[in-house]
């Protein structure tokens, strides 16, 4: 009976290969449905900047040049109250015991729309889905042999509750990993859920914080490879920036990863690096550009990322919601 039910589901949704593509397309379409009205609102506000006065995100989005430094500082905080389209382009070098020749190079893009929804005057719900688009991912295939994979990876969606605070940064909530990978090598073929926490401190001169997320398996995709172990892994983003004159910044924002199910020597990847950022105004809207380089002082023994160069382009967009969902001033 179980096989018949599975066959029936496959008939409705298509083959197991198509399901992650459908899931990815549905999620991306839902995000686009949220962001398109924001872009339309941007055009309206540019024509009449006084139409919606009094909101912090709208003011920041049309800020004059002298306020660009404040906008750039806010964008350094992954749980800030600005709507923005965080886009990252990565070029990465890999090495390990399974590869004795030149270090293979991979390339990918991360798209993270940052969407803070005001719940009350002093509380907001923040989500920043991470959509990885992999152009070329090197994968060892036997000793000193490398294959390459491309496609969409697993999409993660944190949902954080954040109170309005002056200097302290605090946000907490669940985070979900969805098995949207279009290639088995780019994902875990399973649903995973866990806690996420954003903590930090900021002043006019600097900002420092951390954003850990941990995931455990809660379910599998129908086509999950039996050799893939149940998920138990961590992503730990930490950041620190100095705010310089003329909307410049210098700092760091590496992501440490840990996989509890991996063999000893293959669990940790710990990068360190430096990032330089500049926020400018394009078409009346703040856009932050930043470039960075990272080197993993701890990397997986068998196969892991050793060096990473990244470019971030982060335009600010108007908030979709101007008033708190549950009343407010």
Phi, psi and omega in degrees: 000321179298320179296321180296320179296320178296317178299322181295318178297316179300324180294321181288317187262351184095187182293163179297336178289328182280333186302312178298327177294319178294319179296315179300314182297321180294318180293314180297321178295321179295318178295318178298323179296331176281323188276329182300315176299328178295320178294321178297319177296326179299317181294321179294317182292329178294326179285325181223084185293348181264008187291323183231065182286161169098356180251138187296318184290322179292320178298317180296323184293335179246025185295145173289173188302325184291345178261002182298327178298322179292321178295315178300321178296320178296321182291346175286344180263113183292350178240034178283175185262025177257135170282129183205158178250092181281118180233129181234134176247124185244140167237117189237147177246135185242151172206177181159176183296336180277359180223110184257352181269212177296150180289119179295151182249136176238160179218145182202168174229138174248129177244121183228092173287123181266120187229096176268115180263123178288122177271311174225187177296332187241009184219138179221154175256122184244131172227142176219080179304140176253116180247105179273127176246109187264120178273320180204111181245110179291142181220126180295139180223077187089171185294123176061027175236142185227131170254171180228143179235154177213159180143198178263136177270189177291138178266132176249143183225102171275145176233105190245138172262126185229121174282153176286122182226157183282294184252326180283150175244127178210130176207140183213149179167185179276160174225141188236133171257125181251134185283071184262002185299135179270000177218130184304327183288348184257004181203185185253357180055035180206153174278141179219145183221148178187187181270154174226145183216132174243122180224149178178184179214143182221149172228183177292337185262334185203167176216142180216135180191178181216150181220081178276146172225137177233142186232137170234149180295136173237353180180164183242154171282155185300331184257023183300132176290128183296340180280346179281123182283159178298137187294136170200090189210164185229146169236124186232097176273130171229150186215152174206131182223145167258131179270120184252168179297159176061034174066025173268153174216152171224140183180211182205150177206057180282161177242117176275138178237149179217131178238106184295333183275350179285161178289158179303135184095348180238016186269324189251144164225117187237098179270152168233155183186187180222145181226138175241132186228151177217131178254129182232172176251125178234118182062030180083005182237139177292137174225127181258130175246135175214143178237147182208161176225138181226144177233130182275108178287337171235126180222159180300137182297313186284314185194123180193170180284130181253321183221144181217132173245136185220149176235127177246135173236119190229089175280143175270139177234160179293151176292140180292324179250127180267328183249151177302144181295321182254061176077213181108177183283000000 
